[in-house]
Amino acid sequence: MAKFNDVVIVGFGLIGSSLARALKKADPEIEITAVDKNHDYLNYAMDNNLADAAYDYFDSYLAAADIIVICTPVGQMGATAEAIAPFVTSKTIITDVGSVKQSVIDAVEKVLPYSEMFVPAHPIAGAEKSGPSAGFDSLFVNRWLIITPIDETDLQAVERVTALWELCGANIDFMEPRHHDLVLAITSHLPHLIAYSIVGTATNMAEDLQREVIKYSAGGFRDFTRIAGSDPVMWRDIFIENKESVLDVLQRFNEDLSELQKAIRQDKGEFLQSQFTKTREIRNAVVDSGQAGRAPYEEK
């Protein structure tokens, strides 16, 4: 396993703080530097021994880093990389945790002096809560970490980023960036959009009915409210940055939803049962793959 001496984490929210916890647990000798504009986050990092140094600005300390991990919302990653650029060397590895890959690559690659040292990555892990206090050291254990290198990406840098996430307990896979964005549009982005829409519908109901919806929430609606409780800034950026894939998948969803609507109106019970049987098989496959454990926020 590769040795890391100095890891800089830019953006010390849920993912950044969980990464720090996981690395400190795996190797307490790793020097963690936390960078964030939020002084409360930096104070939390230092007070809880999650970081050995904390800054609200970029400077020459970045040159000593083995790896810089950008954990900001995807809409800020290009600007973050541009701010980092004057202080990195040809040996500085930079990676990210963004849920969208192609737009991040386009934004980051053009502002870094050594773009071949940028390794795009995405841990398929998270929770609806945000901020460093929501983080925990097992967030990435047995979760997928997808790396989406491009042709110019340095292979040794890819190996180092792979080793970093393996140290946190993640399983590693590789994808082409645009394919990643389409897959995540289906598995993550569309479900969040639907959850925001359904919960939004409830908030637009008459006040008395809204109170009853909240009071008598069944498991399905509760799950939607959990998803819809996710960081609004992060998800605003994800939908904008992955616009093409989300709209593509949303169009397919609308077509399928129209078919279900027609089947209900026309009492096509056999069609409905057939569709529900197929979706049940997908659920069983998710369980069999080991990706249906307790929600991350329950594992703290």
N, C-alpha and C positions, 0 to 999 in steps of 0.2 A: 504493500500500500504506500502510495506516494506520501511524502512528508510535506506539511505546510507550516510555514513559520509565521506568515503575516497575511491575514485575509481582511480586506476592506469591504464593508457592507454599506451600500448607499441606499438609504430608505429603511428605517428600522421599525416597520410595522409588523404585522402578523408573520409574513414570510421571512423578512429580514431577521427578526428576533428569534424565530424558530430555527433558522439556519445557524445563528450564533449559539443557541442552546445546544443544538445537535453537534456542532463542531467542538464546543467546550466539553461536552460529555464524552465524545470520542477521543479527544486529545486535549487535555487541559493546558498544555503548553502552547497551543496555537494562540498567537496574538490577534485579537479581534479589534478592529477599528470601526466604530459606528459613525456614520455621517447622516445627518438629517437637519432640516431647517427647524424642526419642532424640538425646542429645548426640553420639553417634558419627556419626549422620547429618549433624548440623550441622557437626561438625568436618570431615567428608569434603567437604561442600559448600564450605567456606571454603578448605580445603587444596588443593582441585583447581580453584579459581577458578570454581566453578559458581554462587556467590552472592556478592553484595557486602555482605550483612548476614545475620545469622542470629539467630533468637530461639526460645526455648522457651515463650513467652507472647505474648498479644495485648495491644496497647496502641495509643496514638494514631498510631504509624507507619503503621497500616493506612489512615488517611484520605488519605494521599498516593498511594496505589496507583491506577494506571489500571485494573487488573484483579486480583482475588484469585481464584486457582484452587484449589479444594478437592480435594486428591488423597488424602484419607484413605479407609479402607474405607467402604463405603456405610452400614454400621450406625452409623458415627460422624459422618456428615455433618450430621445434624440438630443434634447437640450442638455440633459445630464452628461451624455457622452461628449458633447462639445465643450462643456465646462471642465471635464476631466482631461481632455486632450492635451493641453499644454504641459501637463505634469507627468505623463506616462513615458515609458521607454519602449524600445523595440522588444523587450522581454516581458513587458507587463501584459498579463492575460486579463481580458475583460469579458465578462459573461453577464447574462441577465436572467430574469425569471418570468418574463412576460407571457401572457396567455395568447398573444398574437405574435407571429414571427416575421412575416414578410415585411410589414410596414415598419417594424422595429429595425430589421436589417437595413432597409432602405434609408432610415433616418440616421442610424448609428454609423454605418459603414462610411458614409461620405464625410464625416467630421473627425474621424480618428486618423492620426498620422500612420498608424500601423494596423490597418483594418483586418489584416490576416490574423491578428491576435484576438479578434472578437469571436467568441463562441456562443451563438444564440442557444438558449436552453429554456425549458419550461417544466417545473415540477407540477405534476397533476395532483395537487394537494392544496387544501385551504379550508376555510370555515367562513361563516357569515359574520363573525366578529372581527374587529380590526384593532390595530394598535399593538404595541409590544407586550402588554399584559395578557393578550389573548394567545400568545405563542406558547409552544411546548416542544420539547426535544424529540418527541416521537412522530412529529407531523409527517415526516418523509419516509418513515420506515415501511418497507414493502409497497411504496407508492411508485408510480412511474415517473421518471425524469426523461423528458424527450429532448434530444439535442438535434438541432437543425443546421448543421454546417453547410456552407456554400463551397464552391470549388476552390476558392482562394484561402479558406480557413486552414491555419497551421495544424498539422496532425498532432504534434506534441501538445499544443494548447488544448486540443480536443481530449487527449488522454488525461491531461491534468484536471480538466473540468469534470470528466467522467469519474476520476478518482475522488474529487471533492465530494460529489454527491453520493458515491458509494460509501464514503466515510459516514454519511448521514443515514445510511440504510436504504437508499433508493435503488430501484431497479432501472436500468438504463436502456433506452431504445433510441433509434435514429429515424428521422423523417425528412423529407423534402419540405421546405418552409410552407409553400402554398398548400400542400397536402395536409400538413399539420393544422393550418388555419381552417380548412374545410372540416376535418375530423372534429376539432374543438367547437366549431360552430354547431355541430350536431349534438355532441355529448355534453357541452357546457353552456355555450352562449345562448342557444335557442331556449333550453330549459329555464335559464335565468330570465330571458325576455318574457316568456310565458308566465313565469311566477310574478314578475313585476306587473304584468297586464292583469292577471286574475286578482291580485291583491288590490291593484288600482281600481278595478271594477267594484270591489267591496267598499272601498273608501268613498266611491261616488254614489252609493245607495243612500236612501233616506236614513236619517239619524237613528230612528228606532230599529229599522231593519239591520243597520250596520252594527248596532250594539248586540243584536241577537246573533249575527254572523260571528262576531268575536266571541261571545259567551258560549255558543254551542259549536265551536270549531271542531270538526272531525279531523282524523289523522291526515287526510289528503290536504285540506286547507292549511293545517298547521305546518305541514312540510313546505307548502308554497310560501308561507309567511317567513319560515326560516331562511329559505333561499332569497326571498325578496328583502331580507334584512341585511344583505351584503353591502359592502362599501359602495355608495352611489358614485363616487368620483372614479373609482377603479372601473366600474362597469360602464359608466358613460364613455370612458376612453376605449374600452374593449369594443363596444358596438361601433364606434366611429372608426377605429383602426382596422377592424375586420369587417367592414361594411359589405364588401362584395360577397364573401362567403355566407355571412348571416342573412343577407337578402335572398341569396340563392336557396338556402335551406328553408327560410321562412316561406318562400313561394311554394316549395314542395309541401311544407306543412299545411299551408292554407288549402291546397288542392286535396290533400288527404282528409283534412277536417271537413271540407265540403262534402266529401263522399260519406263520411260518418253522419253528417247532418242529414243528408238525403236518406240514408238507411234508417235512421230513427224516424224520420217523417213518414216513410213508407213501410214501417214495421218489418224491415228486413232482418229478422232475428238471426237467421242463419249466417248472413254476411257479418253481422256484429260479432257473433260468437267466434267466427273464423278469425276475424281481426284480433280479438282479445286473446285468442289462443296463441297467435303468433307473437304478440307482445309479451305474453307470459313466458314463452320460450326464451325471449331475449333476457327477461329478468332472471330466469334460471341460469342462463349462460354467464350473466354478470356475477351471480352468486358463486358459480363454479370456478370463475376466474380469480376469486378472492378479493374482488373489488367492491363488495357489498357489506363491509363491516360497519361498525358504529360510526356515525358522523364524527369527523375529527374533533369538533368542539366538545364531544362527550368523552374524549379520551384523556383529557387533562388530568 
